[in-house]
Amino acid sequence: MRQHIANWFPLIRPFTLTAGAVPVLVGAALAAWDGTFYADRFAALLICSVLIQAATNMLNEYEDYHRGLDTHESVGNSGSIIFGHLTDRAVLRGALVTLSLALLCGLYLVITVTPWLLAVGAVSVLGAFLYSGGPKAVAWTPFGEAQVFVLMGLLLVGLGYYVHMETITAQVIVAALPVSFLVAAILLGNNIRDMVGDAEKGRRTLVIVAGRRVGIGVLAALLGGAYVVIVTAAFAGVVPWTALLALLSLPLAPGIIRRFQTTTVPVALHPAVKGIARLHLVLGCLYAVGIALATIG
């Protein structure tokens, strides 16, 4: 049993699962600030979102294996299929089971909130499939970062707010931008790390099309943009002043950019990719806590 768990655990890429959790936290904090919070809806959406993220990682591993992208030298993948720990069919079944579990959590929200959430769930599942699968996977195009910016940022924060308030506002979309910037940065960092191998396999990601220097510039803009939006939103009253607590995460950002500027070796860049995920987690949690603090008193 222990070995079985050890084979599956890396496959879900645990350090990326926060990308599914943080937007839900921020959306819930914004709803609480506006006066409404349901613990059951929050828990259901949180579990659903993390499960979809885990399933997406499995599908990505499955598709990359079949497209010949993953090798024994690849960095960032779990190696579960390529090293023979799990069969490709087992990974596909695991992804489908995980999506089914996410669907059960989603059905609870459909029942307690609105049937229209079925459409949102369908978009999320379709996005998970189209990112790595289909005749022209989004992951092989320059539009991967844009997809996660919308689905794992704007949509998910908005959904995290909607399940409590049953409405959405322009202010919530603005407040979601820092999360959107950082989740897109995670993928961009991953693509910068892998750009040489990806180009050899025929991928045309944003960094391959635009070039490494531009890619690093966009990465810096995404990281810096998250903080600019938080400060601007606080001054504009879109989020409470206590949201500036997120600025405590700022010291984590410069080292990430320096690492990408000083090496092109994938193994050496992998800690920087994890660093972006860590920044997304720390900033997101501080941001959510800061917003929630405004509800006290």
C-alpha positions as CSV (number, residue, x, y, z in Angstrom):
1,M,0.0,0.0,0.0
2,R,2.8,2.4,0.9
3,Q,4.5,1.8,-2.4
4,H,1.2,2.2,-4.3
5,I,0.7,5.6,-2.6
6,A,4.3,6.5,-3.4
7,N,3.7,5.9,-7.1
8,W,0.6,8.0,-7.3
9,F,1.6,10.9,-5.0
10,P,4.2,12.5,-7.4
11,L,1.8,12.2,-10.3
12,I,-0.6,14.7,-8.8
13,R,2.3,17.2,-8.5
14,P,1.4,18.3,-4.9
15,F,3.3,21.7,-5.2
16,T,0.8,22.7,-7.9
17,L,-2.4,21.9,-6.1
18,T,-2.3,25.2,-4.3
19,A,-3.1,26.7,-7.7
20,G,-6.6,25.2,-7.2
21,A,-6.9,26.1,-3.6
22,V,-5.7,29.8,-3.4
23,P,-8.4,31.3,-5.7
24,V,-11.1,29.6,-3.7
25,L,-9.7,31.1,-0.5
26,V,-9.5,34.6,-2.0
27,G,-13.0,34.4,-3.4
28,A,-14.4,33.2,-0.1
29,A,-12.6,36.1,1.7
30,L,-14.1,38.6,-0.6
31,A,-17.6,37.2,0.0
32,A,-17.0,37.3,3.8
33,W,-15.9,40.9,3.5
34,D,-19.2,41.6,1.6
35,G,-21.1,39.9,4.5
36,T,-21.8,36.3,3.4
37,F,-19.9,33.0,3.9
38,Y,-21.1,29.4,3.8
39,A,-18.6,26.9,5.2
40,D,-20.2,23.9,3.4
41,R,-20.1,25.6,0.0
42,F,-16.5,26.7,0.6
43,A,-15.4,23.2,1.5
44,A,-17.2,21.7,-1.5
45,L,-15.7,24.1,-4.0
46,L,-12.2,23.8,-2.4
47,I,-12.2,20.0,-2.7
48,C,-13.7,20.2,-6.2
49,S,-11.1,22.7,-7.4
50,V,-8.1,20.7,-6.0
51,L,-9.4,17.5,-7.5
52,I,-9.7,19.1,-10.9
53,Q,-6.2,20.4,-10.6
54,A,-4.9,16.9,-9.7
55,A,-6.8,15.4,-12.6
56,T,-5.3,18.0,-15.0
57,N,-1.8,17.0,-13.8
58,M,-2.6,13.3,-14.5
59,L,-4.0,14.1,-17.9
60,N,-1.0,16.2,-18.7
61,E,1.4,13.4,-17.8
62,Y,-0.7,10.9,-19.9
63,E,-0.8,13.2,-23.0
64,D,2.9,14.2,-22.7
65,Y,3.9,10.6,-22.6
66,H,1.8,9.8,-25.7
67,R,3.1,12.8,-27.6
68,G,6.7,11.8,-26.8
69,L,7.4,14.9,-24.7
70,D,8.4,13.1,-21.5
71,T,11.8,11.3,-21.4
72,H,14.0,9.8,-18.7
73,E,15.8,13.2,-18.6
74,S,12.7,15.4,-18.3
75,V,12.4,17.7,-15.3
76,G,9.1,18.6,-13.7
77,N,7.1,15.5,-14.5
78,S,6.5,12.7,-12.0
79,G,8.2,10.0,-14.2
80,S,5.4,7.6,-13.1
81,I,4.8,6.4,-16.6
82,I,8.2,6.8,-18.2
83,F,9.9,4.8,-15.4
84,G,7.2,2.1,-15.4
85,H,5.8,2.8,-11.9
86,L,2.3,3.1,-13.4
87,T,0.9,2.2,-16.9
88,D,-0.5,5.0,-19.1
89,R,-3.9,3.4,-18.9
90,A,-3.8,3.4,-15.1
91,V,-2.9,7.1,-15.1
92,L,-5.8,7.9,-17.5
93,R,-8.2,5.9,-15.2
94,G,-6.9,7.8,-12.2
95,A,-7.6,11.1,-13.9
96,L,-11.2,10.0,-14.8
97,V,-11.9,8.8,-11.3
98,T,-10.5,12.0,-9.8
99,L,-12.7,14.1,-12.2
100,S,-15.7,11.9,-11.2
101,L,-15.0,12.7,-7.5
102,A,-14.8,16.4,-8.4
103,L,-18.2,16.1,-10.2
104,L,-19.8,14.8,-7.0
105,C,-18.6,17.8,-5.0
106,G,-19.8,20.0,-7.9
107,L,-23.2,18.4,-7.8
108,Y,-23.6,19.5,-4.2
109,L,-23.0,23.1,-5.3
110,V,-25.4,22.7,-8.2
111,I,-28.1,21.6,-5.7
112,T,-27.4,24.2,-3.0
113,V,-26.5,27.2,-5.2
114,T,-27.8,27.1,-8.8
115,P,-28.0,24.5,-11.7
116,W,-26.1,27.0,-13.8
117,L,-22.9,25.8,-12.1
118,L,-23.2,22.7,-14.2
119,A,-22.1,24.8,-17.2
120,V,-19.2,26.3,-15.2
121,G,-18.1,22.8,-14.2
122,A,-18.3,21.6,-17.8
123,V,-16.1,24.5,-18.9
124,S,-13.6,23.6,-16.2
125,V,-13.5,19.9,-17.2
126,L,-13.3,20.8,-20.9
127,G,-10.5,23.2,-20.1
128,A,-8.6,20.5,-18.2
129,F,-8.9,18.2,-21.3
130,L,-8.1,20.7,-24.0
131,Y,-5.0,22.0,-22.2
132,S,-3.2,18.7,-22.8
133,G,-5.5,16.7,-25.0
134,G,-7.4,17.0,-28.3
135,P,-6.0,17.4,-31.8
136,K,-4.3,20.7,-30.9
137,A,-3.5,20.8,-27.2
138,V,-3.5,24.4,-25.7
139,A,-0.3,23.4,-23.9
140,W,1.5,23.2,-27.3
141,T,0.4,26.7,-28.3
142,P,1.3,30.2,-27.1
143,F,-2.1,30.4,-25.3
144,G,-1.5,28.2,-22.3
145,E,-0.8,31.1,-19.9
146,A,-3.9,32.9,-21.1
147,Q,-6.0,29.9,-20.4
148,V,-4.8,29.4,-16.9
149,F,-5.1,33.2,-16.3
150,V,-8.8,33.0,-17.0
151,L,-9.8,29.6,-15.7
152,M,-7.5,29.2,-12.7
153,G,-7.6,32.9,-11.8
154,L,-10.5,35.1,-12.8
155,L,-13.1,32.3,-13.1
156,L,-12.1,30.4,-10.0
157,V,-11.9,33.5,-7.8
158,G,-15.2,34.6,-9.2
159,L,-16.7,31.2,-8.5
160,G,-15.2,31.2,-5.0
161,Y,-17.2,34.5,-4.5
162,Y,-20.3,33.5,-6.4
163,V,-21.1,30.3,-4.4
164,H,-21.6,32.5,-1.3
165,M,-23.1,35.7,-2.8
166,E,-24.8,34.2,-5.8
167,T,-23.8,37.2,-7.8
168,I,-20.5,38.6,-9.3
169,T,-19.2,42.2,-9.6
170,A,-16.5,44.0,-11.5
171,Q,-14.7,44.6,-8.2
172,V,-14.3,40.9,-7.7
173,I,-12.8,40.5,-11.1
174,V,-10.3,43.2,-10.4
175,A,-9.5,41.7,-7.0
176,A,-8.8,38.4,-8.7
177,L,-6.1,39.8,-11.0
178,P,-3.1,39.2,-8.6
179,V,-4.1,35.5,-8.3
180,S,-4.5,35.3,-12.1
181,F,-1.1,36.9,-12.7
182,L,0.7,34.4,-10.4
183,V,-1.0,31.3,-11.7
184,A,-0.1,32.3,-15.2
185,A,3.5,32.9,-13.9
186,I,3.7,29.3,-12.7
187,L,3.0,28.0,-16.1
188,L,5.3,30.5,-17.8
189,G,8.1,29.6,-15.5
190,N,7.6,25.9,-16.3
191,N,7.7,26.7,-20.0
192,I,10.8,28.8,-19.7
193,R,12.5,25.9,-17.9
194,D,11.5,23.4,-20.6
195,M,11.8,25.6,-23.7
196,V,14.7,23.8,-25.3
197,G,13.3,20.3,-25.0
198,D,9.8,21.6,-25.9
199,A,11.0,23.3,-29.1
200,E,12.8,20.1,-30.2
201,K,9.5,18.2,-29.8
202,G,7.6,20.8,-31.8
203,R,5.8,22.8,-29.1
204,R,5.1,26.4,-29.8
205,T,4.7,27.9,-26.3
206,L,4.7,31.6,-25.6
207,V,8.3,31.7,-24.6
208,I,9.4,29.7,-27.7
209,V,7.5,32.0,-30.0
210,A,8.6,35.3,-28.3
211,G,12.0,34.2,-27.1
212,R,13.6,33.7,-23.7
213,R,14.4,37.3,-22.9
214,V,10.8,38.4,-23.6
215,G,9.5,35.4,-21.6
216,I,11.5,36.4,-18.6
217,G,10.3,40.0,-19.0
218,V,6.7,38.8,-19.1
219,L,7.4,36.7,-16.0
220,A,8.8,39.7,-14.1
221,A,5.7,41.8,-15.2
222,L,3.4,39.1,-13.9
223,L,5.1,38.9,-10.5
224,G,5.3,42.7,-10.2
225,G,1.8,43.2,-11.6
226,A,0.3,41.2,-8.8
227,Y,1.7,43.7,-6.2
228,V,0.8,46.7,-8.3
229,V,-2.8,45.6,-8.5
230,I,-3.1,44.8,-4.8
231,V,-1.8,48.3,-3.9
232,T,-4.0,50.0,-6.5
233,A,-7.1,48.0,-5.5
234,A,-6.5,48.9,-1.8
235,F,-6.3,52.7,-2.6
236,A,-9.4,52.4,-4.8
237,G,-11.4,50.6,-2.2
238,V,-11.8,47.5,-4.3
239,V,-10.2,45.5,-1.4
240,P,-9.7,46.6,2.2
241,W,-6.5,48.1,3.4
242,T,-5.7,45.0,5.3
243,A,-5.2,43.2,2.0
244,L,-1.9,44.9,1.9
245,L,-0.8,42.2,4.2
246,A,0.1,40.3,1.0
247,L,3.0,42.7,0.5
248,L,4.9,40.7,3.1
249,S,5.5,38.1,0.4
250,L,7.4,40.6,-1.8
251,P,10.9,39.5,-0.7
252,L,10.2,36.1,-2.3
253,A,9.9,37.5,-5.9
254,P,13.4,39.0,-6.8
255,G,15.3,35.7,-6.3
256,I,13.0,33.9,-8.7
257,I,13.7,36.3,-11.6
258,R,17.4,36.2,-10.8
259,R,17.5,32.5,-11.1
260,F,15.8,32.6,-14.5
261,Q,18.3,35.3,-15.7
262,T,21.4,33.4,-14.6
263,T,20.9,29.8,-15.8
264,T,19.2,27.9,-18.6
265,V,19.7,24.4,-17.1
266,P,16.3,22.8,-16.5
267,V,17.4,21.1,-13.2
268,A,18.7,24.3,-11.8
269,L,15.5,26.2,-12.8
270,H,13.1,23.7,-11.3
271,P,13.5,25.2,-7.8
272,A,12.6,28.6,-9.3
273,V,9.4,27.1,-10.8
274,K,8.5,25.7,-7.4
275,G,9.4,29.2,-6.0
276,I,6.7,30.8,-8.1
277,A,4.2,28.2,-6.8
278,R,5.3,29.0,-3.3
279,L,4.9,32.7,-4.0
280,H,1.4,32.1,-5.4
281,L,0.6,30.2,-2.1
282,V,2.1,32.7,0.3
283,L,0.8,35.9,-1.4
284,G,-2.6,34.3,-2.0
285,C,-3.0,33.2,1.7
286,L,-1.8,36.5,3.0
287,Y,-4.1,38.3,0.6
288,A,-7.1,36.2,1.7
289,V,-6.3,36.6,5.4
290,G,-5.9,40.3,4.9
291,I,-9.3,40.6,3.3
292,A,-10.9,38.4,5.9
293,L,-9.4,40.5,8.7
294,A,-11.5,43.4,7.5
295,T,-14.6,41.5,8.5
296,I,-13.6,41.6,12.2
297,G,-15.0,44.4,14.3
